[in-house]
């Protein structure tokens, strides 16, 4: 289970884009993947169509495995794990091991 959400700023921990940071655009919990803005860019080739008579190719973000990204601590600039404290409706995401609340 992941505690990352759409809109969180993350840092890539491994792979060709290691060290890059970006905002999460989409989380796919079924396949344990995330799409991060400006990371894992690949070309998608487009067939000719009525909307796109020229055809061509566009560069877009592709999914990464969720284990390859970590929440970016704004104070230290490093990747941290997330945990949850509280009970019931009062649950709050916190950074581990510092215990600071995630805004």
Residue pairs with C-beta under 8 A, 6 or more apart in sequence:
2 27
2 29
2 32
2 66
3 71
3 82
3 83
3 84
3 93
4 10
4 24
4 27
4 34
4 66
4 69
4 71
4 82
5 24
5 27
6 24
6 25
6 26
6 27
7 23
7 24
8 23
8 24
8 71
8 102
9 21
9 22
9 23
9 24
9 71
9 72
9 74
10 21
10 22
10 23
10 24
10 34
10 36
10 69
10 70
10 71
10 72
10 79
11 19
11 20
11 21
11 69
11 70
11 72
11 78
11 79
12 18
12 19
12 20
12 21
12 22
12 36
12 39
12 64
12 68
12 69
13 67
13 68
13 69
13 70
13 79
14 68
15 40
15 64
15 68
16 40
17 39
17 40
17 64
20 36
20 38
20 39
21 72
22 36
22 37
22 38
22 39
23 36
23 37
24 34
24 35
24 36
24 37
24 69
25 35
25 36
25 37
25 61
26 34
26 35
26 63
27 33
27 34
27 66
28 34
28 35
28 63
31 63
32 65
32 66
32 67
33 63
33 64
33 65
33 66
34 63
34 64
34 66
34 69
35 61
35 62
35 63
35 64
36 61
36 64
36 69
37 61
38 61
39 61
39 64
40 61
40 62
40 63
40 64
41 59
41 60
41 61
41 62
42 59
42 60
42 62
43 57
43 58
43 59
44 57
44 58
44 59
44 60
45 55
45 56
45 57
46 52
46 55
46 56
46 57
46 58
47 55
48 54
48 55
49 55
69 79
70 79
70 80
70 81
71 79
71 80
71 81
71 82
71 95
71 102
72 78
72 79
72 80
73 79
73 80
73 95
73 98
73 100
75 100
80 95
80 96
80 98
81 95
81 96
82 93
82 94
82 95
82 96
82 102
83 93
83 94
83 95
83 96
84 91
84 92
84 93
84 94
85 91
85 92
85 94
85 99
86 92
92 101
92 102
93 101
93 102
94 100
94 101
94 102
95 102
